[in-house]
Amino acid sequence: MLVIPAIDLKDGRCVRLCQGDMAAETVYSDDVPAVARQWQQGGATLIHVVDLNGAVEGEPRNLPQIETIIRTVSLKIQVGGGIRSIETVRRYLGAGVTRVVLGTAALTDRSFLEKACQEFPRRILLGLDARDGKVAVKGWTSVSETKATDLLKELAGYALGAVIYTDIARDGMLGGPNLVALREVVELSSFPVIASGGISRVEDLRAVQALGPRVEGAIVGKALYDGKLDFRAALAALRTSPLTSHP
């Protein structure tokens, strides 16, 4: 299972939010490429980048920083936030991004999601962000009436590369992941699953890993930046942890 460091971009800087609140930010660095280099040197193979401004405004706002990350490191990069058109998907993938994450568009613009999956099979990820089990959109500023599990079932036949499940209430709170909801997503998903939200200890990573081989990775943000979780230690722990799956 991959441990995937997150780089959340707001106004050109690397930040972390609590529960997606744009007003509750902690700025970790003005030097975004240096942050990417740090994770590469630590042994990461994939970085999860989010354009927070773009997620709220509906179009890329931190593209220059993302392009700089691409030029700086040789890691795989997946990007989400404000990707609402096929032109934006093409621009990111053409610039060297490995995969793009569609969240709002997956719920509100099914024809765009279909086109993106047809043109770039397995390079589109579903960003399934949930608050109280319902899908949140537009940078988590709005919650729909659609259950996250229902959306996952509807998209079973799409050529998606993976689903990223985020429990918003856990995000940035360092309180551990929502394992009950994650297990349900893993059991329902036709795609590999990436866990996100609340992961702060090696024990959390092992618990996510134990959900089974369909779990591709876990995105970790605040715990890494605050020093609560050591990245190299996390990688080492997962290499030595036996993989067990729950029935």
C-alpha positions as CSV (number, residue, x, y, z in Angstrom):
1,M,0.0,0.0,0.0
2,L,1.3,3.4,-0.9
3,V,1.7,6.2,1.6
4,I,0.8,9.3,-0.5
5,P,1.9,12.8,0.8
6,A,-0.6,15.6,0.1
7,I,0.4,19.0,-1.1
8,D,-2.6,21.3,-0.8
9,L,-2.2,24.6,-2.6
10,K,-3.9,27.9,-1.7
11,D,-2.8,31.2,-3.0
12,G,0.4,29.6,-4.3
13,R,1.5,28.2,-0.9
14,C,1.5,24.8,0.7
15,V,-1.2,24.8,3.4
16,R,-3.4,22.5,5.4
17,L,-7.1,23.1,6.2
18,C,-9.3,21.7,9.0
19,Q,-12.4,19.9,7.6
20,G,-11.9,21.8,4.3
21,D,-12.5,25.2,5.9
22,M,-10.7,27.8,3.7
23,A,-10.6,30.2,6.6
24,A,-8.9,27.6,8.9
25,E,-5.6,27.3,7.2
26,T,-2.1,26.6,8.4
27,V,0.7,27.7,6.0
28,Y,3.5,25.2,5.9
29,S,5.7,26.6,3.1
30,D,5.9,29.3,0.4
31,D,8.4,27.0,-1.5
32,V,6.2,24.4,-3.1
33,P,8.9,22.7,-5.2
34,A,11.0,22.2,-2.0
35,V,8.1,20.4,-0.4
36,A,7.8,18.1,-3.4
37,R,11.5,17.4,-3.3
38,Q,11.3,16.6,0.4
39,W,8.7,13.9,-0.2
40,Q,10.7,12.5,-3.2
41,Q,13.9,12.3,-1.1
42,G,11.9,10.6,1.7
43,G,10.9,7.8,-0.6
44,A,7.5,8.7,-2.0
45,T,6.5,7.5,-5.4
46,L,3.3,9.4,-5.8
47,I,2.2,12.9,-4.6
48,H,-1.4,14.0,-4.2
49,V,-1.8,17.7,-5.2
50,V,-5.0,19.7,-4.6
51,D,-5.7,23.2,-6.0
52,L,-7.9,24.4,-3.1
53,N,-8.7,27.8,-4.8
54,G,-9.6,25.9,-8.0
55,A,-11.9,23.5,-6.1
56,V,-14.0,26.4,-4.9
57,E,-13.8,28.6,-8.0
58,G,-14.2,25.9,-10.6
59,E,-11.0,26.3,-12.6
60,P,-7.3,25.9,-12.0
61,R,-5.8,28.7,-9.8
62,N,-2.4,27.2,-8.9
63,L,-1.4,25.8,-12.2
64,P,2.1,27.6,-12.3
65,Q,3.0,25.9,-8.9
66,I,1.8,22.5,-10.2
67,E,3.8,22.8,-13.4
68,T,6.8,23.7,-11.2
69,I,6.3,20.6,-9.1
70,I,6.2,18.5,-12.4
71,R,9.5,20.0,-13.5
72,T,11.2,19.6,-10.1
73,V,10.5,16.0,-9.2
74,S,10.4,12.7,-11.1
75,L,7.5,11.4,-9.0
76,K,4.1,10.5,-10.2
77,I,1.6,13.3,-9.5
78,Q,-2.1,13.2,-9.2
79,V,-4.0,16.5,-9.2
80,G,-7.5,17.5,-8.1
81,G,-9.4,20.7,-7.5
82,G,-11.4,22.7,-10.1
83,I,-11.1,20.3,-13.0
84,R,-14.5,20.9,-14.6
85,S,-13.7,20.6,-18.4
86,I,-12.0,18.2,-20.8
87,E,-9.7,21.0,-21.8
88,T,-8.4,21.2,-18.2
89,V,-7.9,17.5,-18.1
90,R,-5.9,17.6,-21.3
91,R,-3.8,20.5,-20.1
92,Y,-2.9,18.7,-16.9
93,L,-2.2,15.3,-18.4
94,G,-0.3,17.0,-21.3
95,A,1.8,18.9,-18.8
96,G,3.0,15.6,-17.2
97,V,0.4,14.9,-14.5
98,T,-0.1,11.1,-14.1
99,R,-3.8,11.2,-13.1
100,V,-6.5,13.8,-12.4
101,V,-9.2,13.7,-9.8
102,L,-12.8,14.6,-10.6
103,G,-15.1,15.2,-7.7
104,T,-17.8,17.9,-8.3
105,A,-17.9,17.0,-12.1
106,A,-18.6,13.4,-11.3
107,L,-21.8,14.4,-9.7
108,T,-22.9,17.4,-11.7
109,D,-21.6,16.7,-15.2
110,R,-21.8,13.0,-16.1
111,S,-21.2,13.6,-19.9
112,F,-17.9,15.3,-19.1
113,L,-16.9,12.4,-16.8
114,E,-17.8,9.9,-19.5
115,K,-15.7,11.8,-22.1
116,A,-12.7,12.1,-19.8
117,C,-12.8,8.3,-19.0
118,Q,-13.2,7.4,-22.6
119,E,-10.3,9.7,-23.7
120,F,-8.0,8.9,-20.8
121,P,-9.1,5.4,-19.4
122,R,-7.8,4.7,-15.9
123,R,-6.2,8.1,-15.6
124,I,-9.3,9.7,-14.1
125,L,-9.8,9.2,-10.4
126,L,-13.1,9.7,-8.6
127,G,-12.8,12.1,-5.7
128,L,-15.6,10.8,-3.3
129,D,-15.7,13.4,-0.6
130,A,-18.4,12.8,2.0
131,R,-19.9,14.6,4.9
132,D,-22.3,12.4,7.0
133,G,-22.3,10.0,4.1
134,K,-23.5,12.6,1.5
135,V,-21.3,13.7,-1.4
136,A,-19.8,17.2,-0.9
137,V,-18.9,19.4,-3.9
138,K,-17.3,22.7,-4.9
139,G,-14.4,22.5,-2.6
140,W,-16.6,21.0,0.1
141,T,-18.6,24.3,0.3
142,S,-21.8,22.5,-0.6
143,V,-23.3,19.1,0.3
144,S,-25.6,17.3,-2.1
145,E,-28.4,14.9,-1.2
146,T,-26.6,12.0,-3.0
147,K,-25.2,9.3,-0.9
148,A,-21.5,8.6,-1.6
149,T,-22.2,4.9,-1.8
150,D,-25.0,5.4,-4.4
151,L,-22.7,7.5,-6.6
152,L,-20.0,4.8,-6.4
153,K,-22.5,2.2,-7.5
154,E,-23.7,4.4,-10.4
155,L,-20.1,4.7,-11.7
156,A,-19.2,1.0,-11.5
157,G,-18.9,0.7,-15.3
158,Y,-16.7,3.7,-15.9
159,A,-13.0,3.4,-16.8
160,L,-11.8,5.0,-13.6
161,G,-8.4,4.4,-12.2
162,A,-9.3,4.5,-8.5
163,V,-11.6,6.1,-6.0
164,I,-10.3,8.5,-3.3
165,Y,-12.6,8.4,-0.3
166,T,-12.4,11.3,2.1
167,D,-14.4,11.7,5.2
168,I,-14.5,15.4,5.6
169,A,-15.2,15.4,9.3
170,R,-11.9,13.5,9.8
171,D,-9.8,15.7,7.4
172,G,-7.1,17.6,9.2
173,M,-8.3,16.6,12.6
174,L,-5.6,13.9,13.3
175,G,-8.3,11.7,14.9
176,G,-7.9,8.6,12.7
177,P,-9.8,7.5,9.6
178,N,-13.5,6.5,9.4
179,L,-12.8,2.7,9.0
180,V,-16.5,1.8,9.0
181,A,-17.2,4.0,5.9
182,L,-13.9,3.0,4.3
183,R,-14.7,-0.7,4.6
184,E,-18.1,-0.1,3.0
185,V,-16.5,1.7,0.1
186,V,-13.9,-1.0,-0.4
187,E,-16.6,-3.7,-0.4
188,L,-18.7,-1.7,-3.0
189,S,-16.0,-0.4,-5.2
190,S,-15.2,-1.7,-8.6
191,F,-12.0,0.2,-8.5
192,P,-8.9,0.4,-6.3
193,V,-9.5,2.6,-3.3
194,I,-7.3,5.3,-1.8
195,A,-8.1,6.4,1.8
196,S,-8.0,10.0,2.9
197,G,-8.9,12.0,6.0
198,G,-7.7,11.7,9.6
199,I,-4.7,9.3,9.1
200,S,-2.1,10.3,11.7
201,R,-0.4,7.2,13.0
202,V,1.3,4.1,11.8
203,E,-1.5,2.2,13.4
204,D,-4.0,4.1,11.2
205,L,-2.1,3.1,8.1
206,R,-2.0,-0.5,9.1
207,A,-5.8,-0.5,9.8
208,V,-6.4,0.9,6.3
209,Q,-4.0,-1.6,4.8
210,A,-5.9,-4.4,6.6
211,L,-9.1,-3.6,4.7
212,G,-7.7,-5.7,1.8
213,P,-5.7,-5.7,-1.4
214,R,-8.1,-3.4,-3.2
215,V,-6.7,-0.5,-1.0
216,E,-4.1,1.1,-3.3
217,G,-2.9,3.8,-0.8
218,A,-3.5,6.3,1.9
219,I,-3.2,10.1,1.5
220,V,-1.6,11.8,4.5
221,G,-1.3,15.5,5.0
222,K,-1.4,17.3,8.3
223,A,0.2,14.5,10.3
224,L,3.3,14.6,8.1
225,Y,3.6,18.4,8.2
226,D,3.1,18.5,11.9
227,G,5.7,15.8,12.5
228,K,3.1,13.5,14.2
229,L,3.9,10.8,11.6
230,D,7.4,10.2,10.2
231,F,7.2,9.4,6.5
232,R,10.2,7.0,6.4
233,A,9.0,5.2,9.5
234,A,5.5,4.9,7.9
235,L,7.0,3.3,4.8
236,A,9.1,0.9,6.8
237,A,6.2,-0.1,9.0
238,L,4.0,-1.0,6.0
239,R,6.8,-3.0,4.4
240,T,6.9,-5.2,7.5
241,S,3.2,-5.2,8.3
242,P,1.4,-8.4,7.3
243,L,-1.5,-7.7,5.0
244,T,-4.7,-9.2,6.4
245,S,-8.2,-8.6,5.1
246,H,-11.5,-8.4,7.0
247,P,-14.3,-10.7,5.8
